[in-house]
């Protein structure tokens, strides 16, 4: 998600300037037009790449946002007005950005602004999805239920994210150790052998000569190579931030064997869970769909789902529109169809997101159990190959003596 400076026209003729988060310009433009605004200008904030990697001012993490909402819910349910509830929370919060932001929110609410309007001034802290949910809760007069639903959404999202990360930690450790082992061999062991062979002035087999030549070049131009890698990575990142570059990179991700289907399932889990949350807050289905698409992090999938949203606007059922994306298995589509027929779409969306979560866990288990031995075998071949190559001259001498 990126931050954009927006200049828009409201229905009453006022010109507004806002900062809003969105996956890209096209998603944000469609979302604003859907809400009845006329878009004059959308600009990605300068130095955004620094914000993306956390070098600029740090945003509030989901854990802090979750705690804030849990406390706010308890206080509102206890009958405290919003300003008093914020005062109570501020007495507890001491460090980080949250106190500063909540002070601003409190002052805006004290000045007569709605809570959702006060949150809108801090788009890097309060996501568009959250603000829209609060706005819907204010509109329906059921703010506690809206906040409660968002808390459940955050808990599930964070819990699922932790599962995915923990499943990938062990393969990551194995890869790191293997990389360090190969680096140690190339930087320290091979040069030691090459010096011994140079002193003996014996002729070396071609594979040994090639390996010694490679390590010599690596040592001589190591800093140059590191510099080139850093520059290339920076240029690739800048290119991938352009619309064409991001679309190309996202398309390549989806084509990676075994990983691509996993990314699609992860995206659909996020999409379904978000859609269930915003629809439960009373937001109309088309607006809910556009907001849910905005939470995805893959432009190819966003475009496919936006095409489905257009079909829903034209009157097509959601299950039929999503079938055309080829991103959902038949069972999930049937579940969605049943939800539409019985009027329990929100509940069924939650069930589908759980179905996708189970599929991802199974997929990850297969991936991790397969990748660990594969890494060990590949690294064994590489390390074994390096050692055998360096011992070839010794084998040759032993054979000659024999």
C-alpha positions as CSV (number, residue, x, y, z in Angstrom):
1,X,0.0,0.0,0.0
2,X,1.2,3.5,-0.9
3,X,0.3,7.0,0.3
4,X,-1.2,9.4,-2.3
5,X,-1.9,13.2,-2.1
6,X,-5.4,13.7,-3.5
7,X,-7.1,16.8,-4.8
8,X,-10.8,15.9,-5.2
9,X,-14.2,17.7,-5.7
10,X,-17.1,16.9,-3.4
11,X,-20.7,16.8,-4.4
12,X,-21.4,20.1,-2.6
13,X,-18.8,21.8,-4.8
14,X,-16.0,22.0,-2.2
15,X,-12.4,21.2,-3.3
16,X,-10.7,18.9,-0.8
17,X,-7.1,17.8,-0.4
18,X,-6.4,14.5,1.4
19,X,-3.8,11.9,1.9
20,X,-5.1,8.4,1.3
21,X,-3.6,4.9,1.1
22,X,-4.2,2.6,-1.8
23,X,-2.5,-0.2,-3.7
24,X,-2.1,2.0,-6.8
25,X,-3.5,5.0,-8.6
26,X,-6.2,3.2,-10.6
27,X,-7.7,1.5,-7.5
28,X,-7.8,4.8,-5.6
29,X,-9.3,6.7,-8.5
30,X,-12.1,4.1,-8.9
31,X,-12.7,4.0,-5.1
32,X,-13.0,7.9,-5.0
33,X,-15.3,8.0,-8.0
34,X,-17.5,5.3,-6.5
35,X,-17.9,7.5,-3.4
36,X,-19.1,10.4,-5.6
37,X,-15.9,12.5,-5.7
38,X,-14.5,14.1,-8.8
39,X,-10.8,13.4,-9.0
40,X,-8.6,16.4,-10.0
41,X,-5.2,15.1,-9.1
42,X,-3.6,12.0,-7.6
43,X,0.1,12.0,-6.7
44,X,2.2,9.4,-4.9
45,X,4.0,11.1,-2.0
46,X,7.7,11.9,-2.6
47,X,10.2,9.7,-0.7
48,X,7.5,7.1,-0.5
49,X,10.1,4.3,-0.9
50,X,11.7,5.5,2.4
51,X,8.4,5.1,4.1
52,X,7.9,1.6,2.5
53,X,11.2,0.3,4.0
54,X,10.6,2.1,7.4
55,X,13.4,4.7,7.1
56,X,10.9,7.6,7.5
57,X,8.6,8.1,10.5
58,X,7.4,4.8,11.7
59,X,3.7,3.9,11.5
60,X,1.8,2.3,14.3
61,X,1.9,-1.5,14.1
62,X,-1.2,-3.7,14.0
63,X,-0.6,-4.9,17.6
64,X,-0.9,-1.3,18.9
65,X,-3.9,-0.7,16.7
66,X,-5.5,-3.9,18.0
67,X,-4.9,-2.9,21.6
68,X,-6.3,0.6,21.0
69,X,-9.5,-0.8,19.5
70,X,-10.0,-3.3,22.3
71,X,-9.7,-0.6,24.9
72,X,-11.9,1.8,22.9
73,X,-14.6,-0.9,22.5
74,X,-14.7,-1.6,26.3
75,X,-14.9,2.1,27.2
76,X,-17.7,2.8,24.6
77,X,-19.7,-0.3,25.8
78,X,-19.3,1.1,29.3
79,X,-21.2,4.2,28.2
80,X,-18.3,6.7,28.0
81,X,-18.4,9.4,25.4
82,X,-15.8,9.3,22.7
83,X,-13.7,12.1,24.1
84,X,-13.6,10.6,27.6
85,X,-12.8,7.2,26.1
86,X,-9.8,8.8,24.3
87,X,-8.7,10.6,27.4
88,X,-8.7,7.3,29.4
89,X,-6.7,5.6,26.7
90,X,-4.2,8.5,26.5
91,X,-3.6,8.1,30.3
92,X,-2.2,4.6,29.7
93,X,-0.3,5.1,26.4
94,X,3.1,6.7,27.0
95,X,5.5,5.9,24.2
96,X,5.5,5.8,20.4
97,X,3.5,7.7,17.8
98,X,0.1,6.6,19.1
99,X,-0.3,9.2,21.9
100,X,0.6,12.1,19.5
101,X,-2.0,10.8,17.0
102,X,-4.7,10.2,19.5
103,X,-4.2,13.7,20.9
104,X,-4.8,15.0,17.4
105,X,-7.9,12.8,17.0
106,X,-9.2,13.9,20.4
107,X,-8.9,17.6,19.5
108,X,-10.7,17.1,16.2
109,X,-13.6,15.2,17.9
110,X,-13.7,17.9,20.6
111,X,-14.0,20.4,17.8
112,X,-17.1,18.7,16.5
113,X,-15.6,16.3,13.9
114,X,-16.8,12.7,13.6
115,X,-14.4,10.0,14.8
116,X,-14.0,8.6,11.3
117,X,-13.2,12.1,10.0
118,X,-10.5,12.6,12.6
119,X,-9.0,9.2,11.7
120,X,-8.9,10.2,8.0
121,X,-6.1,12.8,8.8
122,X,-3.8,9.9,9.7
123,X,-4.0,7.4,6.7
124,X,-0.6,5.9,7.5
125,X,-1.9,4.8,10.9
126,X,-5.6,4.0,10.3
127,X,-6.2,2.1,7.1
128,X,-8.9,3.1,4.7
129,X,-10.8,-0.1,5.5
130,X,-10.9,0.7,9.2
131,X,-12.0,4.3,8.6
132,X,-14.8,3.2,6.2
133,X,-15.9,0.6,8.8
134,X,-16.0,3.2,11.6
135,X,-17.9,5.6,9.2
136,X,-20.5,2.9,8.5
137,X,-20.8,2.2,12.3
138,X,-21.4,5.9,12.9
139,X,-24.0,6.0,10.1
140,X,-25.9,2.9,11.5
141,X,-25.5,3.9,15.1
142,X,-23.8,0.6,15.9
143,X,-20.1,1.7,16.4
144,X,-19.3,-0.9,19.1
145,X,-20.4,-3.8,16.8
146,X,-18.3,-2.3,14.0
147,X,-15.2,-2.0,16.2
148,X,-15.8,-5.5,17.5
149,X,-15.9,-6.9,14.0
150,X,-12.7,-5.1,13.0
151,X,-10.9,-6.5,16.1
152,X,-11.9,-10.0,15.1
153,X,-10.6,-9.2,11.6
154,X,-7.2,-7.9,12.9
155,X,-6.8,-10.9,15.2
156,X,-7.4,-13.4,12.4
157,X,-5.2,-11.5,10.0
158,X,-2.3,-11.3,12.4
159,X,-2.7,-14.9,13.6
160,X,-2.6,-16.2,10.0
161,X,0.4,-14.0,9.1
162,X,2.3,-15.4,12.0
163,X,1.5,-18.9,10.9
164,X,2.9,-18.2,7.4
165,X,6.0,-16.5,8.7
166,X,6.8,-19.3,11.3
167,X,6.4,-21.9,8.5
168,X,9.0,-20.2,6.4
169,X,11.6,-19.5,9.2
170,X,13.3,-22.9,9.3
171,X,13.8,-23.1,5.5
172,X,15.2,-19.6,5.7
173,X,17.7,-20.6,8.4
174,X,18.8,-23.6,6.3
175,X,19.4,-21.4,3.3
176,X,21.3,-18.9,5.3
177,X,23.6,-21.5,6.8
178,X,24.1,-23.2,3.5
179,X,25.0,-19.8,1.9
180,X,27.5,-19.0,4.6
181,X,29.1,-22.5,4.3
182,X,29.6,-22.0,0.5
183,X,31.0,-18.5,1.1
184,X,33.5,-19.8,3.7
185,X,34.7,-22.5,1.3
186,X,35.1,-20.0,-1.6
187,X,36.7,-17.2,0.4
188,X,39.0,-19.1,2.8
189,X,39.4,-22.8,1.9
190,X,39.8,-22.6,-1.8
191,X,42.5,-19.8,-1.7
192,X,44.5,-21.9,0.9
193,X,44.5,-24.8,-1.5
194,X,45.4,-22.6,-4.5
195,X,48.4,-21.2,-2.7
196,X,49.6,-24.8,-1.9
197,X,49.2,-25.8,-5.6
198,X,50.9,-22.6,-6.7
199,X,54.0,-23.3,-4.5
200,X,54.1,-26.9,-5.8
201,X,54.1,-25.6,-9.5
202,X,52.2,-28.8,-10.6
203,X,49.8,-28.8,-13.5
204,X,46.1,-28.6,-12.3
205,X,43.0,-30.3,-13.8
206,X,40.7,-27.9,-15.7
207,X,37.9,-28.0,-13.1
208,X,40.3,-27.0,-10.4
209,X,41.8,-24.2,-12.5
210,X,38.3,-22.9,-13.3
211,X,37.3,-22.9,-9.6
212,X,40.6,-21.2,-8.5
213,X,40.1,-18.6,-11.2
214,X,36.5,-17.9,-10.1
215,X,37.5,-17.4,-6.5
216,X,40.4,-15.1,-7.5
217,X,38.0,-12.9,-9.5
218,X,35.5,-13.0,-6.6
219,X,38.1,-11.8,-4.1
220,X,39.5,-9.2,-6.4
221,X,36.2,-7.7,-7.4
222,X,34.2,-8.5,-4.3
223,X,33.4,-4.8,-3.4
224,X,32.6,-4.0,-7.0
225,X,30.2,-7.0,-7.1
226,X,28.5,-5.9,-3.9
227,X,28.1,-2.4,-5.3
228,X,26.6,-3.7,-8.5
229,X,24.2,-5.9,-6.6
230,X,23.1,-2.9,-4.4
231,X,22.7,-0.6,-7.4
232,X,20.8,-3.3,-9.4
233,X,18.5,-4.0,-6.5
234,X,17.8,-0.3,-6.1
235,X,17.1,0.2,-9.8
236,X,14.9,-2.9,-9.9
237,X,13.0,-1.7,-6.9
238,X,12.4,1.8,-8.5
239,X,11.3,0.1,-11.7
240,X,8.9,-2.3,-9.8
241,X,7.3,0.8,-8.2
242,X,6.2,2.0,-11.7
243,X,2.8,0.7,-12.8
244,X,4.3,-1.3,-15.7
245,X,7.1,-2.6,-13.6
246,X,4.9,-3.7,-10.7
247,X,2.5,-5.4,-13.1
248,X,5.4,-7.4,-14.7
249,X,6.9,-8.4,-11.3
250,X,3.5,-9.4,-9.9
251,X,2.7,-11.4,-13.0
252,X,6.1,-13.3,-12.7
253,X,5.3,-14.1,-9.0
254,X,2.1,-15.8,-10.0
255,X,3.9,-17.9,-12.6
256,X,6.4,-19.4,-10.2
257,X,5.7,-23.1,-9.8
258,X,4.2,-24.1,-6.4
259,X,4.6,-20.5,-5.1
260,X,2.2,-18.9,-7.5
261,X,-0.9,-20.9,-6.4
262,X,0.1,-20.2,-2.8
263,X,0.1,-16.4,-3.5
264,X,-3.3,-16.6,-5.1
265,X,-4.8,-18.5,-2.1
266,X,-3.2,-16.0,0.3
267,X,-4.7,-13.1,-1.8
268,X,-8.1,-14.7,-1.8
269,X,-8.0,-15.3,1.9
270,X,-7.3,-11.6,2.5
271,X,-9.9,-10.6,0.0
272,X,-12.7,-12.8,1.4
273,X,-12.0,-11.9,5.1
274,X,-11.9,-8.2,4.3
275,X,-15.1,-8.4,2.2
276,X,-16.9,-10.2,5.1
277,X,-15.7,-7.5,7.5
278,X,-16.7,-4.4,5.5
279,X,-20.1,-5.9,4.4
280,X,-20.8,-6.7,8.0
281,X,-20.3,-3.1,8.8
282,X,-23.2,-2.1,6.5
283,X,-21.1,-0.9,3.5
284,X,-22.8,-1.6,0.1
285,X,-21.4,-4.6,-1.8
286,X,-19.8,-2.8,-4.7
287,X,-18.0,-0.3,-2.4
288,X,-17.0,-3.3,-0.2
289,X,-15.6,-5.1,-3.1
290,X,-13.5,-2.2,-4.3
291,X,-12.1,-1.7,-0.8
292,X,-11.3,-5.4,-0.5
293,X,-9.5,-5.4,-3.8
294,X,-7.4,-2.4,-2.5
295,X,-6.0,-4.7,0.3
296,X,-4.3,-7.0,-2.2
297,X,-0.7,-6.7,-3.0
298,X,-0.6,-8.0,-6.5
299,X,-1.6,-5.9,-9.5
300,X,-2.4,-8.8,-11.8
301,X,-4.9,-10.2,-9.2
302,X,-6.3,-6.7,-8.5
303,X,-7.1,-6.2,-12.2
304,X,-8.8,-9.6,-12.4
305,X,-10.9,-8.9,-9.3
306,X,-11.7,-5.3,-10.5
307,X,-13.1,-6.8,-13.7
308,X,-15.3,-9.1,-11.5
309,X,-16.4,-6.0,-9.6
310,X,-17.5,-4.3,-12.8
311,X,-19.6,-7.4,-13.6
312,X,-21.2,-7.2,-10.2
313,X,-22.1,-3.6,-10.9
314,X,-23.8,-4.8,-14.1
315,X,-26.0,-7.1,-12.1
316,X,-24.1,-10.4,-12.3
317,X,-24.0,-12.5,-9.1
318,X,-20.7,-12.4,-7.2
319,X,-20.1,-16.1,-7.5
320,X,-20.5,-15.9,-11.3
321,X,-18.3,-12.9,-11.6
322,X,-15.5,-14.5,-9.5
323,X,-15.8,-17.7,-11.5
324,X,-14.5,-15.8,-14.5
325,X,-11.3,-14.8,-12.6
326,X,-10.3,-18.5,-12.3
327,X,-8.8,-17.7,-8.9
328,X,-11.3,-19.8,-6.9
329,X,-11.8,-23.6,-6.7
330,X,-15.2,-25.0,-7.5
331,X,-16.0,-25.8,-3.9
332,X,-15.4,-22.2,-2.8
333,X,-17.6,-20.9,-5.7
334,X,-20.4,-23.3,-4.7
335,X,-20.2,-22.1,-1.1
336,X,-20.4,-18.5,-2.3
337,X,-23.4,-19.4,-4.4
338,X,-25.2,-21.0,-1.5
339,X,-24.5,-17.9,0.6
340,X,-26.0,-15.6,-2.0
341,X,-29.1,-17.9,-2.4
342,X,-29.7,-18.2,1.4
343,X,-28.9,-14.6,2.3
344,X,-26.0,-15.5,4.5
345,X,-23.3,-14.1,2.2
346,X,-21.3,-12.5,5.0
347,X,-21.1,-15.7,7.1
348,X,-20.2,-17.8,4.0
349,X,-17.4,-15.4,3.1
350,X,-15.9,-16.0,6.5
351,X,-16.2,-19.8,6.0
352,X,-14.5,-19.5,2.6
353,X,-11.6,-17.5,4.1
354,X,-11.1,-20.2,6.7
355,X,-11.2,-22.8,3.8
356,X,-8.4,-20.9,2.0
357,X,-6.4,-20.7,5.3
358,X,-6.6,-24.5,5.7
359,X,-5.5,-24.9,2.1
360,X,-2.6,-22.5,2.6
361,X,-1.5,-24.4,5.7
362,X,-1.6,-27.7,3.9
363,X,0.3,-26.1,0.9
364,X,2.9,-24.6,3.3
365,X,3.4,-28.0,5.0
366,X,4.1,-29.7,1.7
367,X,6.4,-26.8,0.6
368,X,8.5,-26.8,3.8
369,X,8.7,-30.6,4.0
370,X,9.8,-30.7,0.4
371,X,12.2,-27.7,0.4
372,X,14.2,-28.7,3.4
373,X,15.6,-32.0,2.0
374,X,15.9,-30.3,-1.5
375,X,18.1,-27.5,-0.1
376,X,20.2,-30.1,1.8
377,X,20.8,-32.2,-1.3
378,X,21.6,-29.2,-3.5
379,X,24.0,-27.7,-1.0
380,X,25.6,-31.1,-0.5
381,X,26.2,-31.4,-4.2
382,X,27.7,-27.8,-4.3
383,X,29.9,-28.2,-1.3
384,X,30.9,-31.8,-2.2
385,X,31.6,-30.6,-5.8
386,X,33.9,-27.8,-4.5
387,X,35.8,-30.1,-2.1
388,X,36.3,-32.8,-4.8
389,X,37.4,-30.2,-7.4
390,X,40.1,-28.9,-5.0
391,X,41.3,-32.5,-4.2
392,X,41.5,-33.5,-7.8
393,X,45.2,-32.6,-8.1
394,X,46.0,-34.7,-5.0
395,X,44.1,-37.7,-6.5
396,X,46.0,-37.1,-9.7
397,X,49.4,-37.2,-7.9
398,X,48.4,-40.3,-5.9
399,X,47.4,-42.0,-9.1
400,X,50.7,-41.1,-10.8
401,X,52.7,-42.3,-7.8
402,X,50.7,-45.6,-7.7
